[in-house]
Amino acid sequence: TVIGYHFNDKGEKLNIVTGDVGLTKIWMDYVQAHNDRNLDKIPKMQVEDITMYISDGSIVKGSAEYIKFLSDWFKSSNPKWKVSWMVVNTGEQNKGKNKYWLTTGNEITEAMDGKEIKRYLVADVNFVDEKIKRINIYTRAKKQE
């Protein structure tokens, strides 16, 4: 089922179709590994040359750099993830090389300066051979009530 369109580098309109819901289990396991601080499991769930585009403009390249990033983040603010929703899709490509994506909304809770801070995080996650290849992250603060 065609659910939308995307445009390649040549400006050609290509279909976006429904995706593989099996990717949702991989994401849930990945989030759980983060919440468990399992720095041995996380690299096994992603490709070695993973790239993360963080909402502050920084880019994390490679599994080793990501594990260092996580280790520092775990120590500084003890983040916890809670998945709110997930949607999967497949971006059809010319020559049959499809791109498999999961878009997910999550709530992140962190401890900052003795206070609990919550923010929303939306991630576009690209999978290759059922491993995470790229993550585009968008965040916004959650109003404290």
LUMBAGU-380843 format. One record per residue: x, y, z of N, C-alpha, C in turn; residue in three letters. Coordinates in Angstrom, 1 decimal, always signed. Each point is the difference from the previous one (the first is absolute). Example, Ala and Ser with C-alpha at 12.3 -4.5 7.8 and 13.67 -1.06 7.14 Angstrom:
LUMBAGU-380843
+--------+--------+--------+--------+--------+--------+--------+--------+--------+---------+
:   n.xx :   n.yy :   n.zz :  ca.xx :  ca.yy :  ca.zz :   c.xx :   c.yy :   c.zz : residuo :
+--------+--------+--------+--------+--------+--------+--------+--------+--------+---------+
:  +13.2 :   -5.7 :   +7.8 :   -0.9 :   +1.2 :   +0.0 :   +0.9 :   +1.2 :   +0.0 :     Ala :
:   -0.4 :   +1.1 :   -0.7 :   +0.9 :   +1.1 :   +0.0 :   -0.8 :   +1.1 :   +0.8 :     Ser :
+--------+--------+--------+--------+--------+--------+--------+--------+--------+---------+
end
This chain:
LUMBAGU-380843
+--------+--------+--------+--------+--------+--------+--------+--------+--------+---------+
:   n.xx :   n.yy :   n.zz :  ca.xx :  ca.yy :  ca.zz :   c.xx :   c.yy :   c.zz : residuo :
+--------+--------+--------+--------+--------+--------+--------+--------+--------+---------+
:   +0.8 :   -1.2 :   +0.0 :   -0.8 :   +1.2 :   +0.0 :   +0.9 :   +1.2 :   +0.0 :     Thr :
:   -0.2 :   +0.9 :   -0.9 :   +0.7 :   +1.3 :   -0.1 :   -0.6 :   +0.9 :   +1.1 :     Val :
:   +0.9 :   +0.5 :   +0.9 :   -0.4 :   +0.9 :   +1.0 :   +0.5 :   +1.4 :   -0.1 :     Ile :
:   +0.9 :   +0.2 :   -1.0 :   +0.6 :   +1.3 :   -0.3 :   +1.1 :   -0.1 :   -1.0 :     Gly :
:   +0.7 :   +1.1 :   -0.1 :   +1.1 :   +0.1 :   -1.0 :   +1.2 :   +0.6 :   +0.6 :     Tyr :
:   +1.2 :   -0.3 :   -0.6 :   +1.2 :   +0.7 :   +0.3 :   +0.7 :   +0.3 :   -1.4 :     His :
:   +1.0 :   +0.9 :   +0.1 :   +0.7 :   +0.4 :   -1.3 :   +1.4 :   -0.4 :   +0.2 :     Phe :
:   +0.6 :   -0.6 :   -1.1 :   +1.4 :   -0.3 :   +0.0 :   +0.8 :   +1.2 :   -0.4 :     Asn :
:   +1.4 :   -0.2 :   +0.0 :   +0.9 :   +1.1 :   -0.4 :   -0.3 :   +0.6 :   -1.3 :     Asp :
:   -0.6 :   -0.7 :   -0.9 :   -0.3 :   +0.5 :   -1.4 :   -1.4 :   +0.6 :   +0.0 :     Lys :
:   -0.7 :   +0.1 :   +1.1 :   -1.3 :   +0.6 :   +0.1 :   -1.2 :   -1.0 :   -0.5 :     Gly :
:   +0.4 :   -1.2 :   -0.2 :   -1.0 :   -1.0 :   -0.4 :   -0.9 :   -0.4 :   +1.2 :     Glu :
:   -1.3 :   +0.0 :   -0.2 :   -1.0 :   -0.4 :   +1.0 :   -0.1 :   -1.5 :   +0.2 :     Lys :
:   +0.3 :   -0.5 :   +1.2 :   +0.0 :   -1.4 :   +0.2 :   -1.0 :   -0.3 :   +1.1 :     Leu :
:   -0.6 :   -1.2 :   +0.0 :   -1.0 :   -0.4 :   +1.0 :   +0.6 :   -0.3 :   +1.4 :     Asn :
:   -0.8 :   +0.4 :   +1.0 :   +0.2 :   -0.5 :   +1.3 :   -1.1 :   -0.9 :   +0.3 :     Ile :
:   +0.3 :   -1.3 :   +0.4 :   -1.0 :   -1.0 :   +0.2 :   +0.0 :   -0.5 :   +1.5 :     Val :
:   -1.0 :   -0.7 :   +0.4 :   -0.1 :   -0.5 :   +1.3 :   +1.3 :   -0.8 :   +0.3 :     Thr :
:   +0.4 :   -0.1 :   +1.2 :   +1.3 :   -0.6 :   +0.4 :   -0.2 :   -1.3 :   +0.8 :     Gly :
:   +1.1 :   -0.5 :   +0.4 :   +0.1 :   -1.3 :   +0.7 :   -0.1 :   +0.3 :   +1.5 :     Asp :
:   -1.2 :   -0.4 :   +0.6 :   -0.2 :   +0.3 :   +1.4 :   +1.0 :   -0.8 :   +0.9 :     Val :
:   +0.7 :   -1.0 :   -0.5 :   +1.0 :   -0.7 :   +0.8 :   +1.1 :   +1.0 :   +0.4 :     Gly :
:   +0.2 :   +1.1 :   -0.7 :   +1.0 :   +1.0 :   +0.5 :   -0.4 :   +0.6 :   +1.3 :     Leu :
:   -1.2 :   +0.0 :   +0.4 :   -0.4 :   +0.6 :   +1.3 :   +0.6 :   -0.8 :   +1.1 :     Thr :
:   +0.1 :   -1.3 :   -0.1 :   +0.6 :   -0.9 :   +1.1 :   +1.5 :   +0.4 :   +0.1 :     Lys :
:   +0.6 :   +0.1 :   -1.1 :   +1.5 :   +0.4 :   +0.0 :   +0.1 :   +1.3 :   +0.8 :     Ile :
:   -0.8 :   +1.0 :   -0.3 :   +0.1 :   +1.3 :   +0.6 :   -0.3 :   -0.1 :   +1.5 :     Trp :
:   -1.0 :   -0.8 :   +0.4 :   -0.3 :   -0.2 :   +1.4 :   +1.1 :   -0.7 :   +0.8 :     Met :
:   +0.6 :   -0.9 :   -0.7 :   +1.2 :   -0.7 :   +0.6 :   +1.2 :   +1.0 :   +0.2 :     Asp :
:   +0.2 :   +0.8 :   -1.0 :   +1.0 :   +1.0 :   +0.0 :   -0.2 :   +1.0 :   +1.1 :     Tyr :
:   -1.2 :   +0.5 :   +0.2 :   -0.3 :   +0.9 :   +1.1 :   +0.2 :   -0.7 :   +1.3 :     Val :
:   -0.4 :   -1.2 :   +0.1 :   +0.2 :   -0.7 :   +1.3 :   +1.5 :   -0.2 :   +0.3 :     Gln :
:   +0.8 :   -0.2 :   -1.0 :   +1.4 :   -0.1 :   +0.2 :   +0.6 :   +1.3 :   +0.5 :     Ala :
:   -0.6 :   +1.1 :   -0.5 :   +0.5 :   +1.3 :   +0.5 :   -0.5 :   +0.2 :   +1.5 :     His :
:   -1.2 :   -0.3 :   +0.3 :   -0.5 :   +0.1 :   +1.3 :   +0.7 :   -0.9 :   +1.0 :     Asn :
:   +0.5 :   -1.2 :   -0.5 :   +0.8 :   -0.9 :   +0.8 :   +1.5 :   +0.4 :   +0.1 :     Asp :
:   +0.4 :   +1.0 :   -0.8 :   +1.4 :   +0.4 :   -0.1 :   +0.9 :   -1.1 :   -0.5 :     Arg :
:   -0.6 :   -0.8 :   -0.9 :   +0.7 :   -1.1 :   -0.6 :   +0.9 :   +0.4 :   -1.2 :     Asn :
:   +1.2 :   +0.4 :   +0.4 :   +0.9 :   +0.5 :   -1.1 :   +0.7 :   -1.1 :   -0.8 :     Leu :
:   -0.3 :   -1.2 :   +0.4 :   +0.4 :   -1.2 :   -0.8 :   -1.0 :   -0.4 :   -1.0 :     Asp :
:   -1.3 :   +0.2 :   +0.3 :   -1.0 :   -0.4 :   -0.9 :   -0.3 :   +1.0 :   -1.1 :     Lys :
:   +0.1 :   +1.3 :   +0.4 :   -0.4 :   +1.1 :   -0.9 :   +0.8 :   -0.1 :   -1.4 :     Ile :
:   +1.3 :   -0.2 :   +0.1 :   +0.8 :   +0.0 :   -1.3 :   -0.4 :   -1.2 :   -0.9 :     Pro :
:   -0.5 :   -1.1 :   +0.6 :   -0.4 :   -1.2 :   -0.8 :   -1.3 :   +0.3 :   -0.7 :     Lys :
:   -0.7 :   +1.1 :   +0.3 :   -1.3 :   +0.3 :   -0.6 :   +0.1 :   +1.0 :   -1.1 :     Met :
:   +1.2 :   +0.5 :   -0.2 :   +0.2 :   +1.1 :   -1.0 :   +1.2 :   -0.4 :   -0.9 :     Gln :
:   +0.0 :   +0.6 :   -1.1 :   +1.2 :   -0.2 :   -0.9 :   +1.2 :   +0.8 :   +0.6 :     Val :
:   +1.2 :   -0.5 :   -0.4 :   +1.2 :   +0.6 :   +0.5 :   +0.1 :   +1.5 :   -0.4 :     Glu :
:   -0.5 :   +0.4 :   -1.2 :   +0.1 :   +1.4 :   -0.4 :   -1.3 :   +0.7 :   +0.2 :     Asp :
:   -0.7 :   -0.3 :   +1.1 :   -1.2 :   +0.8 :   +0.3 :   +0.3 :   +1.5 :   +0.0 :     Ile :
:   -1.0 :   +0.8 :   -0.4 :   +0.1 :   +1.4 :   +0.1 :   -1.2 :   +0.5 :   +0.7 :     Thr :
:   +0.2 :   +0.9 :   +1.0 :   -1.1 :   +0.6 :   +0.7 :   +0.1 :   +1.5 :   -0.2 :     Met :
:   -1.1 :   +0.6 :   -0.4 :   -0.2 :   +1.4 :   -0.2 :   -0.8 :   +0.5 :   +1.2 :     Tyr :
:   +0.7 :   +0.7 :   +1.0 :   -0.7 :   +0.4 :   +1.2 :   -0.6 :   +1.4 :   -0.2 :     Ile :
:   -1.1 :   +0.3 :   +0.7 :   -0.8 :   +1.2 :   -0.2 :   +0.8 :   +1.3 :   +0.3 :     Ser :
:   +1.1 :   -0.1 :   +0.8 :   +0.8 :   +1.2 :   +0.3 :   +1.0 :   +0.3 :   -1.2 :     Asp :
:   +0.0 :   -0.8 :   -1.0 :   +0.8 :   +0.2 :   -1.2 :   +1.3 :   -0.9 :   +0.0 :     Gly :
:   +0.2 :   -0.7 :   +1.1 :   +1.2 :   -0.8 :   +0.0 :   -0.3 :   -1.3 :   -0.7 :     Ser :
:   +1.1 :   -0.6 :   -0.5 :   -0.1 :   -1.3 :   -0.7 :   +0.9 :   -1.0 :   +0.6 :     Ile :
:   -0.5 :   -1.2 :   +0.3 :   +0.8 :   -1.1 :   +0.6 :   +0.2 :   -1.0 :   -1.1 :     Val :
:   +1.2 :   -0.3 :   -0.3 :   +0.3 :   -1.0 :   -1.1 :   +0.8 :   -1.2 :   +0.6 :     Lys :
:   -0.6 :   -1.1 :   -0.3 :   +0.7 :   -1.3 :   +0.4 :   -0.5 :   -0.5 :   +1.3 :     Gly :
:   +0.0 :   -1.3 :   +0.1 :   -0.5 :   -0.7 :   +1.2 :   +0.8 :   +0.4 :   +1.3 :     Ser :
:   +1.4 :   +0.0 :   -0.2 :   +0.8 :   +0.3 :   +1.2 :   -0.2 :   +1.4 :   +0.5 :     Ala :
:   -0.2 :   +1.0 :   -0.9 :   -0.3 :   +1.4 :   +0.4 :   -1.3 :   +0.1 :   +0.7 :     Glu :
:   -1.0 :   -0.8 :   -0.5 :   -1.3 :   +0.0 :   +0.6 :   +0.0 :   -0.6 :   +1.4 :     Tyr :
:   +0.8 :   -1.1 :   +0.2 :   +0.1 :   -0.6 :   +1.3 :   +0.6 :   +1.0 :   +1.0 :     Ile :
:   +1.0 :   +0.7 :   -0.4 :   +0.7 :   +1.1 :   +0.8 :   -1.0 :   +1.1 :   +0.3 :     Lys :
:   -0.8 :   +0.4 :   -1.0 :   -1.0 :   +1.0 :   +0.2 :   -1.0 :   -0.4 :   +1.1 :     Phe :
:   -0.5 :   -1.3 :   -0.1 :   -1.0 :   -0.5 :   +0.9 :   +0.6 :   -0.1 :   +1.4 :     Leu :
:   +1.2 :   -0.5 :   +0.1 :   +0.7 :   -0.2 :   +1.3 :   +0.0 :   +1.3 :   +0.8 :     Ser :
:   +0.4 :   +1.1 :   -0.7 :   +0.1 :   +1.3 :   +0.6 :   -1.4 :   +0.5 :   +0.3 :     Asp :
:   -1.0 :   -0.2 :   -0.8 :   -1.4 :   +0.4 :   +0.2 :   -0.6 :   -0.7 :   +1.2 :     Trp :
:   +0.3 :   -1.3 :   +0.1 :   -0.6 :   -0.8 :   +1.1 :   +0.6 :   +0.5 :   +1.3 :     Phe :
:   +1.2 :   +0.4 :   +0.1 :   +0.6 :   +0.5 :   +1.2 :   -0.5 :   +1.4 :   +0.3 :     Lys :
:   -0.2 :   +0.8 :   -1.0 :   -0.3 :   +1.4 :   +0.3 :   -1.5 :   +0.3 :   +0.3 :     Ser :
:   -0.9 :   -0.8 :   -0.5 :   -1.4 :   +0.3 :   +0.2 :   -0.9 :   -1.2 :   +0.2 :     Ser :
:   +0.5 :   -1.2 :   +0.0 :   -0.8 :   -1.2 :   +0.2 :   -1.3 :   +0.0 :   -0.8 :     Asn :
:   +0.1 :   +0.0 :   -1.3 :   -1.2 :   +0.1 :   -0.8 :   -0.8 :   -1.3 :   -0.1 :     Pro :
:   -1.3 :   +0.1 :   +0.0 :   -0.9 :   -1.2 :   -0.2 :   -0.9 :   +0.3 :   -1.1 :     Lys :
:   -0.3 :   -1.0 :   -0.8 :   -0.8 :   +0.1 :   -1.2 :   -1.4 :   -0.7 :   +0.3 :     Trp :
:   -1.0 :   +0.6 :   -0.6 :   -1.4 :   -0.6 :   +0.0 :   -0.5 :   +0.2 :   -1.4 :     Lys :
:   -0.3 :   -1.1 :   -0.7 :   -0.5 :   +0.1 :   -1.3 :   -1.5 :   +0.3 :   +0.1 :     Val :
:   -0.4 :   +1.0 :   -0.8 :   -1.5 :   +0.4 :   -0.1 :   -0.6 :   -0.6 :   -1.2 :     Ser :
:   +0.7 :   +0.0 :   -1.2 :   -0.6 :   -0.5 :   -1.2 :   +1.1 :   -0.3 :   -1.0 :     Trp :
:   -0.4 :   -0.8 :   -1.0 :   +0.9 :   -0.4 :   -1.1 :   -0.8 :   -0.1 :   -1.3 :     Met :
:   +0.6 :   +0.3 :   -1.1 :   -0.5 :   -0.1 :   -1.4 :   +1.1 :   -0.5 :   -0.9 :     Val :
:   -0.3 :   -1.0 :   -0.8 :   +1.1 :   -0.6 :   -0.9 :   -0.4 :   +0.3 :   -1.4 :     Val :
:   +1.0 :   +0.2 :   -0.9 :   -0.3 :   +0.2 :   -1.4 :   +1.2 :   -0.4 :   -0.8 :     Asn :
:   -0.2 :   -0.3 :   -1.3 :   +1.1 :   -0.3 :   -0.9 :   +0.0 :   +1.0 :   -1.1 :     Thr :
:   +1.1 :   +0.6 :   -0.2 :   +0.2 :   +1.0 :   -1.1 :   +0.5 :   -0.8 :   -1.2 :     Gly :
:   -0.8 :   -0.1 :   -1.0 :   +0.4 :   -0.7 :   -1.2 :   +1.1 :   +0.8 :   -0.7 :     Glu :
:   +0.9 :   -0.7 :   -0.6 :   +1.2 :   +0.6 :   -0.7 :   +0.0 :   -0.5 :   -1.4 :     Gln :
:   +0.7 :   +0.7 :   -0.9 :   +0.3 :   -0.5 :   -1.3 :   +0.9 :   -1.2 :   +0.1 :     Asn :
:   -0.1 :   -0.9 :   -0.8 :   +0.9 :   -1.2 :   -0.1 :   -0.2 :   -0.9 :   +1.2 :     Lys :
:   -1.2 :   +0.1 :   +0.7 :   -0.4 :   -1.0 :   +1.0 :   +0.7 :   +0.1 :   +1.4 :     Gly :
:   +0.8 :   +1.0 :   +0.2 :   +0.7 :   +0.2 :   +1.3 :   -0.9 :   +0.8 :   +0.9 :     Lys :
:   -0.9 :   -0.6 :   +0.7 :   -1.0 :   +0.7 :   +0.9 :   +0.7 :   +0.4 :   +1.3 :     Asn :
:   -0.6 :   +1.1 :   +0.6 :   +0.5 :   +0.5 :   +1.3 :   -1.1 :   -0.3 :   +1.0 :     Lys :
:   +0.4 :   -0.6 :   +1.1 :   -1.0 :   -0.4 :   +1.0 :   +0.2 :   +0.9 :   +1.2 :     Tyr :
:   -1.2 :   +0.6 :   +0.4 :   +0.0 :   +1.0 :   +1.1 :   -1.0 :   -0.3 :   +1.0 :     Trp :
:   +0.3 :   +0.5 :   +1.2 :   -0.9 :   +0.0 :   +1.1 :   +0.0 :   +1.4 :   +0.6 :     Leu :
:   -1.1 :   +0.6 :   +0.2 :   -0.1 :   +1.3 :   +0.7 :   -0.7 :   -0.2 :   +1.3 :     Thr :
:   +0.6 :   +0.5 :   +1.1 :   -0.4 :   -0.3 :   +1.3 :   +0.0 :   +1.3 :   +0.9 :     Thr :
:   -1.1 :   +0.1 :   +0.8 :   -0.1 :   +1.1 :   +1.0 :   +0.4 :   -0.6 :   +1.4 :     Gly :
:   +0.8 :   +0.7 :   +0.7 :   +0.5 :   -0.5 :   +1.3 :   +0.0 :   +1.1 :   +1.0 :     Asn :
:   -0.1 :   -0.4 :   +1.3 :   +0.2 :   +1.0 :   +1.0 :   +1.3 :   -0.3 :   +0.7 :     Glu :
:   +0.8 :   +1.0 :   +0.2 :   +1.3 :   -0.2 :   +0.7 :   -0.1 :   +0.7 :   +1.3 :     Ile :
:   +0.4 :   -0.7 :   +1.1 :   +0.1 :   +0.6 :   +1.3 :   +1.4 :   +0.0 :   +0.4 :     Thr :
:   +0.5 :   +1.2 :   +0.5 :   +1.4 :   +0.1 :   +0.4 :   +0.1 :   +0.7 :   +1.4 :     Glu :
:   +1.0 :   -0.2 :   +0.7 :   +0.3 :   +0.7 :   +1.2 :   +1.1 :   +1.0 :   -0.2 :     Ala :
:   -0.5 :   +1.3 :   +0.1 :   +0.9 :   +1.1 :   -0.3 :   +0.0 :   +1.0 :   +1.2 :     Met :
:   +1.2 :   +0.2 :   +0.6 :   +0.1 :   +0.9 :   +1.1 :   -1.0 :   -0.4 :   +1.1 :     Asp :
:   -0.1 :   -1.2 :   +0.3 :   -0.9 :   -0.5 :   +1.0 :   -1.5 :   +0.1 :   -0.3 :     Gly :
:   -0.3 :   +0.3 :   -1.3 :   -1.4 :   +0.1 :   -0.4 :   -0.3 :   -1.0 :   -1.1 :     Lys :
:   -1.2 :   -0.5 :   +0.0 :   -0.4 :   -0.9 :   -1.1 :   -0.5 :   +0.9 :   -1.2 :     Glu :
:   +0.6 :   -0.2 :   -1.1 :   -0.4 :   +0.7 :   -1.2 :   -0.5 :   -1.0 :   -1.0 :     Ile :
:   -1.1 :   +0.3 :   -0.7 :   -0.6 :   -0.8 :   -1.0 :   +0.0 :   +0.7 :   -1.3 :     Lys :
:   +0.2 :   -0.8 :   -1.1 :   -0.1 :   +0.6 :   -1.3 :   -0.5 :   -1.1 :   -1.0 :     Arg :
:   -0.6 :   +0.5 :   -1.0 :   -0.5 :   -0.9 :   -1.1 :   +1.1 :   -0.2 :   -1.0 :     Tyr :
:   +0.1 :   -1.2 :   -0.5 :   +1.0 :   -0.3 :   -1.1 :   -0.7 :   -0.7 :   -1.1 :     Leu :
:   +0.2 :   +0.5 :   -1.2 :   -0.5 :   -0.8 :   -1.2 :   +1.2 :   -0.4 :   -0.7 :     Val :
:   +0.1 :   -1.3 :   -0.4 :   +1.1 :   -0.5 :   -0.7 :   -0.4 :   -0.7 :   -1.3 :     Ala :
:   +0.7 :   +0.4 :   -1.1 :   -0.2 :   -0.7 :   -1.2 :   +1.2 :   -1.0 :   -0.1 :     Asp :
:   -0.3 :   -1.3 :   +0.0 :   +1.0 :   -1.1 :   +0.1 :   +0.0 :   -0.8 :   -1.3 :     Val :
:   +1.2 :   +0.0 :   -0.6 :   +0.2 :   -0.8 :   -1.3 :   +0.6 :   -1.3 :   +0.4 :     Asn :
:   -0.5 :   -1.1 :   -0.6 :   +0.5 :   -1.3 :   +0.3 :   +0.6 :   -0.6 :   -1.3 :     Phe :
:   +1.1 :   -0.7 :   +0.1 :   +0.6 :   -0.8 :   -1.0 :   +0.2 :   -1.4 :   +0.5 :     Val :
:   -0.5 :   -1.0 :   -0.6 :   +0.1 :   -1.4 :   +0.4 :   -0.4 :   -0.2 :   +1.5 :     Asp :
:   -1.1 :   +0.7 :   +0.4 :   -0.5 :   -0.1 :   +1.4 :   +0.9 :   +0.6 :   +1.0 :     Glu :
:   +0.9 :   +0.9 :   -0.4 :   +0.9 :   +0.7 :   +1.0 :   -0.2 :   +1.5 :   -0.3 :     Lys :
:   +0.3 :   +0.7 :   +1.1 :   -0.2 :   +1.5 :   -0.1 :   +1.2 :   +0.6 :   -0.7 :     Ile :
:   -0.3 :   +0.8 :   -1.1 :   +1.0 :   +0.6 :   -0.8 :   +0.1 :   +1.5 :   +0.2 :     Lys :
:   -1.1 :   +0.6 :   +0.2 :   +0.0 :   +1.5 :   +0.2 :   -1.2 :   +0.4 :   +0.9 :     Arg :
:   +0.2 :   +1.0 :   +0.8 :   -1.1 :   +0.6 :   +0.8 :   +0.1 :   +1.5 :   -0.1 :     Ile :
:   -1.2 :   +0.6 :   -0.4 :   -0.1 :   +1.4 :   +0.0 :   -0.9 :   +0.3 :   +1.2 :     Asn :
:   +0.5 :   +0.9 :   +0.9 :   -0.7 :   +0.2 :   +1.3 :   -0.4 :   +1.5 :   +0.1 :     Ile :
:   -1.3 :   +0.1 :   +0.4 :   -0.6 :   +1.3 :   +0.1 :   -0.6 :   +0.1 :   +1.5 :     Tyr :
:   +0.3 :   +1.0 :   +0.7 :   -0.5 :   +0.1 :   +1.4 :   -0.7 :   +1.4 :   +0.3 :     Thr :
:   -0.8 :   -0.1 :   +1.0 :   -0.5 :   +1.3 :   +0.6 :   -0.3 :   -0.2 :   +1.5 :     Arg :
:   +0.1 :   +1.0 :   +0.7 :   -0.2 :   -0.1 :   +1.5 :   -1.4 :   -0.3 :   +0.2 :     Ala :
:   -0.3 :   -0.7 :   +1.1 :   -1.4 :   -0.2 :   +0.5 :   -0.2 :   +1.0 :   +1.1 :     Lys :
:   -1.2 :   +0.6 :   -0.1 :   -0.4 :   +1.0 :   +1.0 :   +0.0 :   -0.7 :   +1.4 :     Lys :
:   +0.6 :   +0.6 :   +0.9 :   +0.0 :   -0.5 :   +1.4 :   -1.3 :   +0.5 :   +0.7 :     Gln :
:   -0.8 :   -0.9 :   +0.5 :   -1.2 :   +0.3 :   +0.7 :   +0.1 :   -0.1 :   +1.4 :     Glu :
+--------+--------+--------+--------+--------+--------+--------+--------+--------+---------+
end
